[in-house]
Amino acid sequence: MPRWRLRACPRCGGDSYVDNDIDGWYEQCLLCGHRRELKDIEQFMKRPVRTTGKHGDLDAA
């Protein structure tokens, strides 16, 4: 099951998702298709997830 990252693409600023295939873990942009291989997935998955609060500001979850 892919994990979504909002506005995380370094190329276009679009939404990207993290998933794995036969070659390993990768992050790919939904808008432009930019793809990068992830070497250390454990470090990526432990990052805090940011969510939008009641008033539109970002709160650490």
N, C-alpha and C positions, 0 to 999 in steps of 0.2 A: 504494500500500500504506500503510495507516494506521500511525501510530506511537502506541503506548500510553503513557499516563502514569498510574501507579498513585496512587490517593487524591489526585487533583489538582483535583477539582471544588470551586470556591469556595462552591457552594450546599449540597451534601449530603455532600461528602467522598468521593464515589465515583470510580471509574476513568473516565478520559476518553481520547479518542483524537484525534489530529491528522490531518486529511485535507484534500483540496481538491476543489472542484467548479467549476462554470462561473463562480461569483462570486469565487473565490479560496480562500485557506486559512482553515480554521476549526478550533476545538477543541470537541468535544461530549462530554458526560457520557453514559455508557452507562446509568446508573441513572435519573437524573431528566430527561435530555434537555436540560439547560442547554447553550446554544451561544453561543460568542463568536467573532467574526471576528478573525483574526490579521493585523496589518498588516505586520510585519517577520519573515517566516518564517526568514530566514537566522540572525538572532540567536537565535531559539527552538531551531533545530536544532543550534547550536553549544554549547548548555548541556551540562554533564557529566551523564551518565546515572548514577543511583544504583542499585546492586544490593545484594541481601542477601548478606552473607558467611556463612561456615561456622557461626558461632555466633549467627546471627539479627541481628547488628548491621549497620548500613549502611556500605558501603565505596564510595568514589568509584571509578568505572570509568574 
